Amino acid sequence: MEEKNFEQSMQDLEKIVTELEKGDLNLDESVKKFEEGMKLAKQCNNMLEKAEKKITILLEKDGELEEKDFIEDNNT
């Protein structure tokens, strides 16, 4: 199975939530959708964590590398 990008995974997750909220599914289908949704949520969380790590900026200070979050640096 090919790995989806974040946006595709979020769309799929939103579709699952909508289906579960409708309440038209039987118990077995609901459990399967819930499991699928949990897997997608975990994938999305992992993608966000990776993106956050990529956004981390390395600054050289006194010959040493210092990590600073992008959010902290956006004012400068």
Secondary structure, DSSP 8 states (H G I E B T S, - for coil): -----HHHHHHHHHHHHHHHHHT-S-HHHHHHHHHHHHHHHHHHHHHHHHHHHHH-EEEEETTEEEEE-HHHHTT-
